[in-house]
Protein backbone atom coordinates (compact mmCIF):
# COMPACT_ATOMS: atom_id res chain seq x y z
CA UNK A 1 0.00 0.00 0.00
CA UNK A 2 2.75 2.46 0.96
CA UNK A 3 4.82 1.49 -2.08
CA UNK A 4 1.90 2.39 -4.36
CA UNK A 5 1.86 5.90 -2.88
CA UNK A 6 5.61 6.32 -3.36
CA UNK A 7 5.44 4.90 -6.89
CA UNK A 8 3.05 7.75 -7.74
CA UNK A 9 5.82 10.16 -6.68
CA UNK A 10 7.92 8.87 -9.57
CA UNK A 11 5.25 9.90 -12.10
CA UNK A 12 5.39 13.27 -13.78
CA UNK A 13 3.45 16.22 -12.43
CA UNK A 14 1.31 17.79 -15.13
CA UNK A 15 0.01 21.35 -15.32
CA UNK A 16 -1.87 23.31 -17.92
CA UNK A 17 -1.71 27.10 -18.13
CA UNK A 18 -3.52 29.26 -20.67
CA UNK A 19 -1.94 32.42 -22.01
CA UNK A 20 -3.21 35.33 -24.13
CA UNK A 21 0.21 35.77 -25.73
CA UNK A 22 1.39 34.35 -29.04
CA UNK A 23 3.26 31.04 -29.17
CA UNK A 24 6.52 32.85 -30.02
CA UNK A 25 6.14 35.20 -27.05
CA UNK A 26 5.36 32.32 -24.66
CA UNK A 27 8.32 30.35 -25.99
CA UNK A 28 10.68 33.32 -25.60
CA UNK A 29 9.50 34.01 -22.04
CA UNK A 30 9.97 30.39 -20.95
CA UNK A 31 13.41 30.33 -22.55
CA UNK A 32 14.32 33.50 -20.63
CA UNK A 33 13.13 31.89 -17.39
CA UNK A 34 15.13 28.72 -18.06
CA UNK A 35 18.25 30.76 -18.86
CA UNK A 36 17.81 32.74 -15.64
CA UNK A 37 17.48 29.50 -13.64
CA UNK A 38 20.56 27.96 -15.41
CA UNK A 39 18.57 25.21 -17.15
CA UNK A 40 19.99 23.94 -20.43
CA UNK A 41 17.25 23.07 -22.91
CA UNK A 42 16.34 22.12 -26.47
CA UNK A 43 13.46 23.82 -28.22
CA UNK A 44 11.57 23.78 -31.47
CA UNK A 45 8.64 25.82 -32.76
CA UNK A 46 6.18 24.67 -30.09
CA UNK A 47 8.02 22.85 -27.30
CA UNK A 48 10.90 23.07 -24.85
CA UNK A 49 12.61 20.11 -23.19
CA UNK A 50 15.24 20.36 -20.48
CA UNK A 51 18.61 18.76 -21.21
CA UNK A 52 20.50 19.62 -18.04
CA UNK A 53 19.08 20.97 -14.81
CA UNK A 54 21.61 22.30 -12.29
CA UNK A 55 22.21 20.39 -9.08
CA UNK A 56 24.07 22.70 -6.72
CA UNK A 57 25.80 20.72 -3.99
CA UNK A 58 26.79 23.51 -1.65
CA UNK A 59 24.65 26.35 -0.42
CA UNK A 60 26.76 29.23 -1.75
CA UNK A 61 26.30 28.11 -5.37
CA UNK A 62 24.18 30.87 -6.96
CA UNK A 63 22.09 28.35 -8.93
CA UNK A 64 20.55 27.19 -5.64
CA UNK A 65 18.76 30.53 -5.18
CA UNK A 66 16.14 32.43 -7.15
CA UNK A 67 14.70 35.92 -6.98
CA UNK A 68 11.60 34.83 -8.90
CA UNK A 69 9.61 33.45 -5.94
CA UNK A 70 8.84 34.34 -2.33
CA UNK A 71 10.99 31.57 -0.77
CA UNK A 72 14.20 32.38 -2.62
CA UNK A 73 15.09 28.81 -3.60
CA UNK A 74 15.32 27.66 -7.22
CA UNK A 75 12.52 25.05 -7.36
CA UNK A 76 13.82 23.59 -10.62
CA UNK A 77 16.78 21.96 -8.82
CA UNK A 78 14.36 19.36 -7.44
CA UNK A 79 13.20 18.25 -10.89
CA UNK A 80 14.74 15.57 -13.08
CA UNK A 81 13.16 16.84 -16.30
CA UNK A 82 10.84 19.54 -17.59
CA UNK A 83 8.89 19.32 -20.84
CA UNK A 84 6.73 22.18 -22.06
CA UNK A 85 4.43 21.82 -25.06
CA UNK A 86 2.50 24.69 -26.59
CA UNK A 87 -0.78 24.35 -28.49
CA UNK A 88 -2.95 26.99 -30.10
CA UNK A 89 -6.42 25.79 -30.97
CA UNK A 90 -8.20 28.09 -33.40
CA UNK A 91 -9.57 31.28 -31.79
CA UNK A 92 -8.47 30.25 -28.31
CA UNK A 93 -5.66 31.08 -25.92
CA UNK A 94 -2.28 29.35 -26.14
CA UNK A 95 -2.33 26.20 -24.02
CA UNK A 96 0.93 25.54 -22.15
CA UNK A 97 1.27 21.90 -21.04
CA UNK A 98 3.98 21.42 -18.41
CA UNK A 99 5.33 17.97 -17.45
CA UNK A 100 7.72 17.84 -14.49
CA UNK A 101 9.76 14.73 -13.69
CA UNK A 102 10.19 14.27 -9.96
CA UNK A 103 12.57 11.33 -9.60
CA UNK A 104 15.41 13.66 -8.49
CA UNK A 105 13.17 15.03 -5.73
CA UNK A 106 12.42 11.49 -4.59
CA UNK A 107 16.14 10.64 -4.43
CA UNK A 108 16.91 13.84 -2.49
CA UNK A 109 14.09 12.98 -0.10
CA UNK A 110 15.49 9.47 0.47
CA UNK A 111 18.96 10.91 1.15
CA UNK A 112 17.52 13.34 3.70
CA UNK A 113 15.65 10.47 5.37
CA UNK A 114 18.81 8.38 5.49
CA UNK A 115 20.88 11.17 7.05
CA UNK A 116 18.13 12.05 9.52
CA UNK A 117 17.79 8.39 10.48
CA UNK A 118 21.52 8.16 11.17
CA UNK A 119 21.30 11.19 13.48
CA UNK A 120 18.10 9.94 15.14
CA UNK A 121 19.64 6.54 15.94
CA UNK A 122 22.47 8.19 17.84
CA UNK A 123 20.25 10.31 20.08
CA UNK A 124 20.26 9.14 23.72
CA UNK A 125 16.48 9.02 24.05
CA UNK A 126 14.51 6.67 21.80
CA UNK A 127 11.44 8.93 21.61
CA UNK A 128 13.42 12.03 20.76
CA UNK A 129 14.97 10.15 17.83
CA UNK A 130 11.55 9.09 16.55
CA UNK A 131 10.21 12.63 17.00
CA UNK A 132 13.15 14.20 15.18
CA UNK A 133 12.95 11.73 12.32
CA UNK A 134 9.17 12.15 11.95
CA UNK A 135 9.23 15.95 12.04
CA UNK A 136 12.03 16.28 9.51
CA UNK A 137 10.51 13.62 7.23
CA UNK A 138 7.14 15.40 7.19
CA UNK A 139 8.64 18.89 6.79
CA UNK A 140 10.99 17.90 3.94
CA UNK A 141 8.23 15.97 2.15
CA UNK A 142 5.87 18.96 2.28
CA UNK A 143 8.61 21.40 1.26
CA UNK A 144 9.93 19.42 -1.71
CA UNK A 145 6.82 17.77 -3.12
CA UNK A 146 4.03 20.16 -2.16
CA UNK A 147 5.73 23.57 -2.14
CA UNK A 148 8.63 23.41 -4.62
CA UNK A 149 7.29 20.99 -7.22
CA UNK A 150 3.60 21.83 -7.08
CA UNK A 151 3.50 25.53 -6.21
CA UNK A 152 6.77 27.33 -6.97
CA UNK A 153 7.43 25.96 -10.46
CA UNK A 154 3.89 26.75 -11.56
CA UNK A 155 4.19 30.18 -9.90
CA UNK A 156 7.45 31.01 -11.70
CA UNK A 157 6.21 29.87 -15.12
CA UNK A 158 2.86 31.64 -14.69
CA UNK A 159 4.55 34.92 -13.70
CA UNK A 160 7.07 34.62 -16.53
CA UNK A 161 4.16 34.42 -18.97
CA UNK A 162 2.23 37.19 -17.26
CA UNK A 163 4.98 39.86 -17.18
CA UNK A 164 5.11 43.00 -19.29
CA UNK A 165 7.00 43.11 -22.60
C-alpha positions as a printed NumPy array, in Angstrom:
array([[  0.   ,   0.   ,   0.   ],
       [  2.746,   2.46 ,   0.959],
       [  4.821,   1.487,  -2.079],
       [  1.901,   2.387,  -4.363],
       [  1.859,   5.896,  -2.88 ],
       [  5.609,   6.32 ,  -3.358],
       [  5.44 ,   4.899,  -6.887],
       [  3.055,   7.755,  -7.742],
       [  5.823,  10.16 ,  -6.679],
       [  7.921,   8.873,  -9.573],
       [  5.253,   9.904, -12.105],
       [  5.39 ,  13.275, -13.778],
       [  3.452,  16.22 , -12.427],
       [  1.31 ,  17.792, -15.129],
       [  0.013,  21.349, -15.325],
       [ -1.869,  23.308, -17.923],
       [ -1.711,  27.099, -18.13 ],
       [ -3.52 ,  29.259, -20.669],
       [ -1.939,  32.421, -22.007],
       [ -3.215,  35.329, -24.13 ],
       [  0.209,  35.767, -25.731],
       [  1.389,  34.349, -29.036],
       [  3.26 ,  31.04 , -29.17 ],
       [  6.522,  32.849, -30.018],
       [  6.141,  35.204, -27.051],
       [  5.36 ,  32.321, -24.657],
       [  8.322,  30.349, -25.992],
       [ 10.677,  33.325, -25.597],
       [  9.503,  34.015, -22.036],
       [  9.969,  30.391, -20.954],
       [ 13.415,  30.33 , -22.555],
       [ 14.317,  33.5  , -20.63 ],
       [ 13.129,  31.89 , -17.386],
       [ 15.134,  28.72 , -18.057],
       [ 18.251,  30.756, -18.865],
       [ 17.807,  32.739, -15.644],
       [ 17.478,  29.504, -13.636],
       [ 20.559,  27.964, -15.405],
       [ 18.573,  25.215, -17.145],
       [ 19.989,  23.937, -20.43 ],
       [ 17.252,  23.072, -22.914],
       [ 16.336,  22.124, -26.473],
       [ 13.455,  23.819, -28.217],
       [ 11.571,  23.784, -31.469],
       [  8.641,  25.821, -32.758],
       [  6.179,  24.666, -30.09 ],
       [  8.019,  22.845, -27.296],
       [ 10.902,  23.069, -24.85 ],
       [ 12.607,  20.113, -23.195],
       [ 15.244,  20.356, -20.477],
       [ 18.607,  18.764, -21.214],
       [ 20.5  ,  19.621, -18.042],
       [ 19.076,  20.971, -14.81 ],
       [ 21.609,  22.3  , -12.293],
       [ 22.212,  20.385,  -9.077],
       [ 24.074,  22.697,  -6.715],
       [ 25.802,  20.717,  -3.987],
       [ 26.793,  23.507,  -1.651],
       [ 24.651,  26.354,  -0.418],
       [ 26.761,  29.227,  -1.755],
       [ 26.302,  28.112,  -5.374],
       [ 24.175,  30.871,  -6.963],
       [ 22.093,  28.347,  -8.932],
       [ 20.551,  27.19 ,  -5.636],
       [ 18.761,  30.525,  -5.184],
       [ 16.145,  32.429,  -7.153],
       [ 14.7  ,  35.919,  -6.985],
       [ 11.603,  34.827,  -8.901],
       [  9.611,  33.449,  -5.938],
       [  8.845,  34.339,  -2.334],
       [ 10.985,  31.569,  -0.766],
       [ 14.2  ,  32.377,  -2.617],
       [ 15.091,  28.805,  -3.602],
       [ 15.318,  27.665,  -7.217],
       [ 12.518,  25.053,  -7.364],
       [ 13.824,  23.588, -10.623],
       [ 16.782,  21.959,  -8.822],
       [ 14.362,  19.357,  -7.437],
       [ 13.202,  18.246, -10.891],
       [ 14.735,  15.569, -13.08 ],
       [ 13.157,  16.844, -16.3  ],
       [ 10.839,  19.535, -17.592],
       [  8.893,  19.325, -20.835],
       [  6.726,  22.183, -22.055],
       [  4.425,  21.817, -25.064],
       [  2.496,  24.685, -26.589],
       [ -0.78 ,  24.345, -28.493],
       [ -2.948,  26.988, -30.1  ],
       [ -6.423,  25.794, -30.969],
       [ -8.202,  28.091, -33.399],
       [ -9.568,  31.283, -31.794],
       [ -8.472,  30.246, -28.307],
       [ -5.656,  31.081, -25.919],
       [ -2.283,  29.354, -26.136],
       [ -2.333,  26.197, -24.015],
       [  0.926,  25.542, -22.148],
       [  1.267,  21.904, -21.038],
       [  3.979,  21.424, -18.406],
       [  5.333,  17.973, -17.451],
       [  7.721,  17.84 , -14.493],
       [  9.763,  14.733, -13.693],
       [ 10.187,  14.27 ,  -9.965],
       [ 12.573,  11.33 ,  -9.604],
       [ 15.408,  13.661,  -8.487],
       [ 13.171,  15.031,  -5.732],
       [ 12.423,  11.488,  -4.592],
       [ 16.145,  10.638,  -4.434],
       [ 16.907,  13.844,  -2.491],
       [ 14.089,  12.976,  -0.097],
       [ 15.491,   9.471,   0.474],
       [ 18.965,  10.907,   1.15 ],
       [ 17.525,  13.342,   3.705],
       [ 15.649,  10.471,   5.372],
       [ 18.81 ,   8.379,   5.495],
       [ 20.882,  11.175,   7.054],
       [ 18.125,  12.047,   9.52 ],
       [ 17.787,   8.392,  10.478],
       [ 21.519,   8.162,  11.166],
       [ 21.3  ,  11.187,  13.478],
       [ 18.1  ,   9.935,  15.143],
       [ 19.639,   6.54 ,  15.936],
       [ 22.472,   8.189,  17.842],
       [ 20.251,  10.311,  20.078],
       [ 20.261,   9.141,  23.722],
       [ 16.477,   9.019,  24.049],
       [ 14.513,   6.666,  21.805],
       [ 11.442,   8.929,  21.613],
       [ 13.424,  12.028,  20.757],
       [ 14.968,  10.15 ,  17.832],
       [ 11.551,   9.089,  16.554],
       [ 10.207,  12.629,  17.001],
       [ 13.155,  14.198,  15.184],
       [ 12.951,  11.733,  12.317],
       [  9.173,  12.15 ,  11.953],
       [  9.228,  15.949,  12.04 ],
       [ 12.029,  16.277,   9.506],
       [ 10.506,  13.623,   7.23 ],
       [  7.144,  15.404,   7.191],
       [  8.641,  18.887,   6.785],
       [ 10.989,  17.904,   3.944],
       [  8.233,  15.972,   2.153],
       [  5.868,  18.958,   2.282],
       [  8.606,  21.397,   1.261],
       [  9.926,  19.418,  -1.706],
       [  6.822,  17.773,  -3.119],
       [  4.032,  20.164,  -2.163],
       [  5.734,  23.573,  -2.138],
       [  8.628,  23.407,  -4.622],
       [  7.286,  20.987,  -7.224],
       [  3.597,  21.83 ,  -7.083],
       [  3.505,  25.532,  -6.214],
       [  6.773,  27.33 ,  -6.967],
       [  7.428,  25.959, -10.457],
       [  3.885,  26.746, -11.558],
       [  4.191,  30.182,  -9.896],
       [  7.451,  31.01 , -11.704],
       [  6.206,  29.874, -15.123],
       [  2.862,  31.643, -14.689],
       [  4.549,  34.916, -13.704],
       [  7.074,  34.617, -16.531],
       [  4.16 ,  34.424, -18.969],
       [  2.226,  37.193, -17.256],
       [  4.978,  39.855, -17.177],
       [  5.112,  42.997, -19.294],
       [  6.998,  43.113, -22.6  ]])
